[in-house]
């Protein structure tokens, strides 16, 4: 049973030694979010002088992103599939890149060489008695990256929780192993204000007992969860969950009992929250991690009855076009799973799926002034994340705008009704210019 131990021990090395397996020109993938191996990334940056044009790929990165700093632009080149704050400037300044992709397609892109991959840097739990390590808080594209990479360097972290599902990798798949204990990266608990609470209440009014939910991360999803305490028999099929889900599971509100797909289990592809969430997920048979080409595939999502997905946006135009990942020509984040879930919810066979975009009515500019997030036209250069055909509802603190099945004029009127009062008259004038009719 323990024959694997000799192989395991023979692969253990120091971080600075392990990253020598990376060569100039290599494509290096970091496993996702909380599973990013900080010790290995730090060692790679520390040895930057040994590399030229190493291309770094990732989605959400919770590390420092030092490889994206201008002083390393001859050594490392960021080509991100989702723009996290720590790498945003490198892309804005032109020496980094962003590649748009639907989250559910990433494993297939890796598998088929559309995304080239030489080295995978990953972080896993210590091996069990059979030599298997758990990917813990993220399996999404991370599992496929380990399987497809020519070289896999693993950080074994005794603080990585063992999470059930498609998370287990045998030590034989690692080329080098570094032992490094450190806390799993955590997200700060967001501050929920009156605006978020109002949005949460409006969203909750669209959620029926027995619904299956997908939510993102941040103050609005947490406010939605806080507004669901009087609901019954909710389920989770979501690309990720955060701490707010734990409270509803412990309260019995989320029990997954009425799910049509994978009943009895929260289905997720990665976790992002605090230690409270990671402890909840550890060896929890009520939570199952599956790869993102399953969790986020629209045809899988569509098998969930009463599927409700709630996502956010940076702007919505009069037609209902959703801009969620760019501000003008500046790439702000990424497509992620928003479109995956909006389309999956629309395809549900019971006809009860709902795609909801929830956002504050205004955003603050750098000078402190406000700008309406409901706008006649999207900004020049901005990319449409979710098409006007894909949206059911837009929710702000001022109410709910129903868009599905509505004409362009009806859509615009419904959206203006939930805009911030300060901007409604101005938007009504724009409506009349646009549609040549009275508001």
CORTA-V640414 format. One record per residue. N is the residue number from 1. SS is DSSP state (~ for helix, > for strand, _ for the rest). Layout:
# CORTA-V640414
n->N ss->SS
n->N ss->SS
This chain:
# CORTA-V640414
n->1 ss->_
n->2 ss->_
n->3 ss->_
n->4 ss->~
n->5 ss->~
n->6 ss->~
n->7 ss->~
n->8 ss->~
n->9 ss->~
n->10 ss->~
n->11 ss->~
n->12 ss->>
n->13 ss->_
n->14 ss->_
n->15 ss->~
n->16 ss->~
n->17 ss->~
n->18 ss->~
n->19 ss->~
n->20 ss->~
n->21 ss->~
n->22 ss->_
n->23 ss->_
n->24 ss->_
n->25 ss->_
n->26 ss->_
n->27 ss->>
n->28 ss->>
n->29 ss->>
n->30 ss->>
n->31 ss->_
n->32 ss->_
n->33 ss->>
n->34 ss->_
n->35 ss->_
n->36 ss->_
n->37 ss->_
n->38 ss->~
n->39 ss->~
n->40 ss->~
n->41 ss->~
n->42 ss->~
n->43 ss->~
n->44 ss->~
n->45 ss->~
n->46 ss->~
n->47 ss->_
n->48 ss->~
n->49 ss->~
n->50 ss->~
n->51 ss->_
n->52 ss->_
n->53 ss->_
n->54 ss->>
n->55 ss->>
n->56 ss->>
n->57 ss->>
n->58 ss->_
n->59 ss->_
n->60 ss->_
n->61 ss->>
n->62 ss->_
n->63 ss->_
n->64 ss->_
n->65 ss->_
n->66 ss->~
n->67 ss->~
n->68 ss->~
n->69 ss->_
n->70 ss->~
n->71 ss->~
n->72 ss->~
n->73 ss->_
n->74 ss->_
n->75 ss->_
n->76 ss->>
n->77 ss->>
n->78 ss->>
n->79 ss->>
n->80 ss->>
n->81 ss->_
n->82 ss->_
n->83 ss->_
n->84 ss->_
n->85 ss->~
n->86 ss->~
n->87 ss->~
n->88 ss->~
n->89 ss->~
n->90 ss->~
n->91 ss->~
n->92 ss->~
n->93 ss->_
n->94 ss->_
n->95 ss->_
n->96 ss->_
n->97 ss->>
n->98 ss->>
n->99 ss->_
n->100 ss->_
n->101 ss->_
n->102 ss->_
n->103 ss->~
n->104 ss->~
n->105 ss->~
n->106 ss->~
n->107 ss->~
n->108 ss->~
n->109 ss->~
n->110 ss->~
n->111 ss->~
n->112 ss->_
n->113 ss->_
n->114 ss->_
n->115 ss->_
n->116 ss->_
n->117 ss->_
n->118 ss->_
n->119 ss->>
n->120 ss->>
n->121 ss->>
n->122 ss->>
n->123 ss->>
n->124 ss->>
n->125 ss->_
n->126 ss->_
n->127 ss->_
n->128 ss->_
n->129 ss->_
n->130 ss->_
n->131 ss->_
n->132 ss->>
n->133 ss->>
n->134 ss->>
n->135 ss->_
n->136 ss->_
n->137 ss->_
n->138 ss->>
n->139 ss->_
n->140 ss->_
n->141 ss->_
n->142 ss->~
n->143 ss->~
n->144 ss->~
n->145 ss->~
n->146 ss->~
n->147 ss->~
n->148 ss->~
n->149 ss->_
n->150 ss->_
n->151 ss->>
n->152 ss->>
n->153 ss->>
n->154 ss->>
n->155 ss->>
n->156 ss->>
n->157 ss->_
n->158 ss->_
n->159 ss->_
n->160 ss->_
n->161 ss->_
n->162 ss->_
n->163 ss->_
n->164 ss->_
n->165 ss->>
n->166 ss->_
n->167 ss->_
n->168 ss->>
n->169 ss->>
n->170 ss->>
n->171 ss->~
n->172 ss->~
n->173 ss->~
n->174 ss->_
n->175 ss->_
n->176 ss->>
n->177 ss->>
n->178 ss->>
n->179 ss->>
n->180 ss->_
n->181 ss->_
n->182 ss->_
n->183 ss->_
n->184 ss->_
n->185 ss->_
n->186 ss->_
n->187 ss->_
n->188 ss->_
n->189 ss->_
n->190 ss->_
n->191 ss->_
n->192 ss->_
n->193 ss->_
n->194 ss->~
n->195 ss->~
n->196 ss->~
n->197 ss->~
n->198 ss->~
n->199 ss->~
n->200 ss->~
n->201 ss->~
n->202 ss->~
n->203 ss->~
n->204 ss->~
n->205 ss->_
n->206 ss->_
n->207 ss->_
n->208 ss->_
n->209 ss->_
n->210 ss->_
n->211 ss->_
n->212 ss->>
n->213 ss->>
n->214 ss->>
n->215 ss->>
n->216 ss->_
n->217 ss->_
n->218 ss->_
n->219 ss->~
n->220 ss->~
n->221 ss->~
n->222 ss->~
n->223 ss->~
n->224 ss->~
n->225 ss->~
n->226 ss->~
n->227 ss->_
n->228 ss->_
n->229 ss->_
n->230 ss->_
n->231 ss->_
n->232 ss->_
n->233 ss->_
n->234 ss->>
n->235 ss->>
n->236 ss->>
n->237 ss->>
n->238 ss->>
n->239 ss->>
n->240 ss->>
n->241 ss->>
n->242 ss->_
n->243 ss->~
n->244 ss->~
n->245 ss->~
n->246 ss->~
n->247 ss->~
n->248 ss->~
n->249 ss->~
n->250 ss->~
n->251 ss->_
n->252 ss->_
n->253 ss->_
n->254 ss->>
n->255 ss->_
n->256 ss->_
n->257 ss->_
n->258 ss->_
n->259 ss->_
n->260 ss->_
n->261 ss->_
n->262 ss->_
n->263 ss->_
n->264 ss->_
n->265 ss->_
n->266 ss->>
n->267 ss->>
n->268 ss->>
n->269 ss->>
n->270 ss->>
n->271 ss->>
n->272 ss->_
n->273 ss->_
n->274 ss->_
n->275 ss->~
n->276 ss->~
n->277 ss->~
n->278 ss->~
n->279 ss->~
n->280 ss->~
n->281 ss->~
n->282 ss->_
n->283 ss->_
n->284 ss->_
n->285 ss->_
n->286 ss->_
n->287 ss->>
n->288 ss->>
n->289 ss->>
n->290 ss->_
n->291 ss->_
n->292 ss->~
n->293 ss->~
n->294 ss->~
n->295 ss->~
n->296 ss->_
n->297 ss->_
n->298 ss->~
n->299 ss->~
n->300 ss->~
n->301 ss->~
n->302 ss->_
n->303 ss->_
n->304 ss->_
n->305 ss->_
n->306 ss->_
n->307 ss->>
n->308 ss->>
n->309 ss->>
n->310 ss->>
n->311 ss->>
n->312 ss->_
n->313 ss->_
n->314 ss->_
n->315 ss->>
n->316 ss->>
n->317 ss->>
n->318 ss->_
n->319 ss->_
n->320 ss->_
n->321 ss->_
n->322 ss->>
n->323 ss->>
n->324 ss->_
n->325 ss->_
n->326 ss->>
n->327 ss->>
n->328 ss->_
n->329 ss->_
n->330 ss->>
n->331 ss->>
n->332 ss->_
n->333 ss->_
n->334 ss->_
n->335 ss->_
n->336 ss->_
n->337 ss->_
n->338 ss->~
n->339 ss->~
n->340 ss->~
n->341 ss->~
n->342 ss->~
n->343 ss->~
n->344 ss->~
n->345 ss->~
n->346 ss->~
n->347 ss->_
n->348 ss->_
n->349 ss->_
n->350 ss->_
n->351 ss->_
n->352 ss->_
n->353 ss->_
n->354 ss->>
n->355 ss->>
n->356 ss->>
n->357 ss->>
n->358 ss->>
n->359 ss->_
n->360 ss->_
n->361 ss->_
n->362 ss->>
n->363 ss->>
n->364 ss->>
n->365 ss->_
n->366 ss->_
n->367 ss->_
n->368 ss->_
n->369 ss->_
n->370 ss->>
n->371 ss->>
n->372 ss->>
n->373 ss->_
n->374 ss->>
n->375 ss->>
n->376 ss->_
n->377 ss->_
n->378 ss->_
n->379 ss->_
n->380 ss->_
n->381 ss->_
n->382 ss->_
n->383 ss->_
n->384 ss->_
n->385 ss->_
n->386 ss->>
n->387 ss->_
n->388 ss->_
n->389 ss->_
n->390 ss->_
n->391 ss->_
n->392 ss->_
n->393 ss->>
n->394 ss->>
n->395 ss->>
n->396 ss->>
n->397 ss->_
n->398 ss->_
n->399 ss->>
n->400 ss->>
n->401 ss->>
n->402 ss->>
n->403 ss->_
n->404 ss->_
n->405 ss->_
n->406 ss->_
n->407 ss->_
n->408 ss->~
n->409 ss->~
n->410 ss->~
n->411 ss->~
n->412 ss->~
n->413 ss->~
n->414 ss->~
n->415 ss->~
n->416 ss->~
n->417 ss->~
n->418 ss->_
n->419 ss->_
n->420 ss->_
n->421 ss->~
n->422 ss->~
n->423 ss->~
n->424 ss->~
n->425 ss->~
n->426 ss->~
n->427 ss->~
n->428 ss->~
n->429 ss->~
n->430 ss->~
n->431 ss->~
n->432 ss->~
n->433 ss->~
n->434 ss->~
n->435 ss->~
n->436 ss->_
n->437 ss->_
n->438 ss->_
n->439 ss->_
